[in-house]
């Protein structure tokens, strides 16, 4: 996974985060093939974009949990 590519060249754009999230979820699915995976993210706009929500909708074993705004 190209973490530095995400941090330095892509920044936090919806498409860039989706690419990162797909790579991350694929790696987690390979490591835990029989588990339901829950990703806990903050309320950054890229984390709750329609791209991420739509991607998770079609993956029955993935869930997204967003933390409330202004949570430390």
N, C-alpha and C positions, 0 to 999 in steps of 0.2 A: 504494500500500500504506500502510496506516495504522499505522506503526511505533509512534507515540506512544500510540495506542489500546491496542496490545498491552502496552506497558510500563506505562502508568499506570492504565488502567481495568480491564484483564483480569487482569493478573498472570500467574503461571505456574500455570494450571489446565489440565488435560488438554484440555478443549474449546477454551479460548482458544488454546493452542499449536497445536492441530489447525487451527483457522481460519487462524492465521498461517502455518503450514507449507503449507497448501493454496494460499494466495496466493503464497507464495514459490516453490513448485514450479511453479505455473502460469506465473509470470513467467519462470522459468528454462527451462521447456519451450518457451515462445514464442521466447525468445532463442536456444536451442540445440535446434531441433526434431529433428535427426537424431542426437543424442548420448544416450548412457546417462549419467544424472546420479547422482552419489554424494554424499550429504549426510553430513558428518562432524559428529557431535554428541557432547556429553559424556554422562555417565550420569545426568543429571537424570531423575527419575521421569517427568516429562511428556514427555521426549524418547523414552522407550522404552515409553510406554503402549500398551495394546492398540489404542487409536484410531489412533495413528501407524503401528504395525506392520500393522494391517489395511488402512489406506489405501495403504501402500506395496506390500502383497501384490498388489493389483489393478492396480498401475502397473508393468508389466514393465520399463520403461526407467528406473525409480527404484530406488536402493539406499540402504541406511542403514548407516553404519559408526559404531559407538559406541566411544569411547575407553575404555581400561581405567580402573577406579576409581583415584582419587588420582594421576592423570597430570597433571603440571604443564603 
